[in-house]
Amino acid sequence: MQIVVLSLGGSLVNPGVPDSQYVSSLVRMLRQTKYHFGIVVGGGRLARKWAESARKKGASEFEADEAAIEATKKNAQFVIDTIKKDVNRVVCQTFESAREQGKKHRFVVMGGTIPGITTDSDATLLAECMGAKRLLNLSNIDGIYNDNPVRNHNAKKFHRMSYAQLIDLAGKNDMRKAGTHFVFDFLACKLIARSKIEAHFVHGKNLLDVRKAVEGKPHGGTVVK
Ligand code: UTP
């Protein structure tokens, strides 16, 4: 049994309202492969909103992170309810429980865990914990660029990167604030490097590319190894 871990962006799962059509079509495609999946769901806009309103009430960054983690768990439960079969029934709270649930089900789903990190790091820790050698980062960006492709239209996409290049780029973008956007969390970059986890960055809605990445085949996104 081979496990692939997905860091599933909250912006895909819940762009404003939960998108069951998208999650269903993603899961349908995943079922057609031969793999088992560990899925960590992000908070997206919901996490940013909850962190922001906590801060307005005077919350510390720790507490703002806690509010954002609750948003990731809400999105994770939505993903579980959409998968329905061959999946844990409630969101796993720890990596160890996810590993145990992964022995019983084809899909195991969790959200955030502790303040100070993001679901990118959670996904990487889950990959280490479950012994997965491949991780996919699914977001609404189709790969890693040398600059923000939304602001800079001349930004260039990397098709292949080393761990050292990714660590360098992520370090420049790391602000460590609840609900902010990183290319890929700096800690997550360090973790994939230490365990030599092959990381694929693809647009989550491009299911052809997602499938290729799941199978370790060439695709239009970025591969880090
Ligand atoms: P995300 O992983 O969703 O952040 O966690 P993101 O980078 O905004 O990703 P998208 O938009 O979903 O793709 C949201 C926030 O939740 C807190 C952090 O504040 C993070 O920015 N969080 C998440 C934690 O503190 N710990 C966790 O384990 C996970």
Residues whose N, C-alpha, C, O or C-beta is under 5 A from the ligand:
A	BS01	UTP	G9 G10 S11 G42 G43 G44 A47 D65 A68 I69 G112 T113 I114 P115 G116 I117 T118 T119 D120 D122 K177 A178 G179 T180 H181 F182
